[in-house]
Amino acid sequence: MALILPLSALLTRRVSLRKSLTMAGAWIAIFVVGLLILGAMRELSGGGWTRITSLLRDDEQHIAGSTVRLRMAPDGHFWATVSINGVSRRMMIDSGATTTSLNLETAKAAGLDLAQNPFPVQIDTADGMIFARTSSVARLVLGPIRASDLRVVVAQEFGDMNVLGMNFLSRLQSWRVEDRTLILQPRNP
């Protein structure tokens, strides 16, 4: 039905078939480009921008001496590349989290012994109450900052998220946010 009106207008004007096909092709190309733009916008709002900036090294952590600077990501969080018992992972830094938390995959890759404490603890997360196992990381490294025997909680419910919490931040000499940059300074550089 939507095509009848434009087609009838073209027929009454007696536009050549070649010109009509060219015009139709142009409109189809415009619609395809519009759909591609909408698809790209949807991808970017769903975390794609973070992946793109990560590829462009826009969210890179900068190390100057013993100070680590992390630029705020487009999602409003601070992300750091951290080594956990020699396993590299991307972790969100969250001052609202009491304890550093790891997802199950990261805990297994880092060789954490989740059986050392057979009784799970109940913790309150942003998504509600969950049960998690407790363990400790022998060595956590973020640039020049090192933490040993860091207590962590591990749960399947964390999905693919790993979080550095206050039990890590409290070991630092200082941490602060200046001009959308998180600045971490170790206690003993």
Summary of the structure (lengths in Angstrom):
residues: 189
radius of gyration: 26.0
end to end distance: 73.4
largest distance: 84.4
contacts: 481
relative contact order: 0.14
helix: 33%
strand: 39%
